[in-house]
Amino acid sequence: MTFYLILTFLNFINLFSDKRIYYQILGISFNFYNNTFSGKDYNYYNGKYLNEKDKEAILQAIPSEGWKLSSEGSLSFLSLSYRFWNLSVSLNTRGRGRIKKEIFELLFFGNRLNQIYQTEENRGEVFVFSQIKNTFCFSLKNKWKIGFGINYLKGYYYLKAEDNYLYLLTTQKFLNLYNEINYKKSFGGNGFGFDIGIGKKIDEKFGVKIIMENINNKIFWQKENHIGKIVLIVDSLNFDKISKGNYYFFNKEEKETIQFVNRPLPFEINLSCENVIKDFLKINSGISWAEKEYVKLLSRLDYQPFNFLGIINFLNLYLLTDKDASLGSPSYEIGIGFRVIIKDIDFFFSHEYYKGFLLGAKGFSFKFRLDYNFSY
């Protein structure tokens, strides 16, 4: 049942259920990716006074489009599967952003004389929501199965900053600064989405699935919605203002706004297959397309040398389909997972590394799951 556990953990629809009841006691997952820094870089520079050479090395490592990063986490505190029905409840958080390279240059070297710093594309987004998924699977003729899911989304917090602008010029005689930050936020909303999938068990050793997730998923943010703008202007050309201490202007404006919508999860199409080589050896492979993010080629080798222990190797290849995604293109992810079975309790843990291994990686993900299952 390793394949079942992994697919359910990834919120795939269970298309090959059997006459057992599965109850998830706890499930945790977290991913973090960026396009610049590895754990080795962090350890090298953490708590260290940066000299000119270090600063130049960091700036050279940052791509011209800036430092892009993304993270997502999920806490699943209820998941119950019984025959053709699965119910799961999870709390989720997602965030991503981009900081232009010029910002790091300004932080490292200060406002150099006669140099203009100008950025327009710094932005960030973060939100927290819960999800209740009801999925159903039904048997058809010739070993075909069809499944669909109805998902309820509850939004708790949303913050997005975009269309931000910075202009800075320093000379020996004056300082000129204009900084504008525009944001949108909310403290609650509701939404929905659905999934659909179909699969076929070709024989006892081979099966295929195609699943479409997060179709038309949306959260309508409607509680305490606000839009705001923060403006800071410094103009030292006016010496009369300097003498009076009012050579700068700071203003924060915020007002209520109407309901707005965001899509918390990308629409995905997942095609996967399972090939049972031996009773103790399985190969799972597939391809996944996430809207406006990436195409991912998946490969997983499941090896179970003993009845109580399973070892899982991962290799994923990414092809970027959106220039704003935090992943690099092309890129890869490698990892390893373990499954331990003690009577009716299943423990599953995996750790994957993005564009490297251990401290050389530029991102990581881990997943943990604790299940209880019994026959009826």
Summary of the structure (lengths in Angstrom):
residues: 376
radius of gyration: 25.0
end to end distance: 16.6
largest distance: 86.8
contacts: 1201
relative contact order: 0.16
helix: 12%
strand: 64%
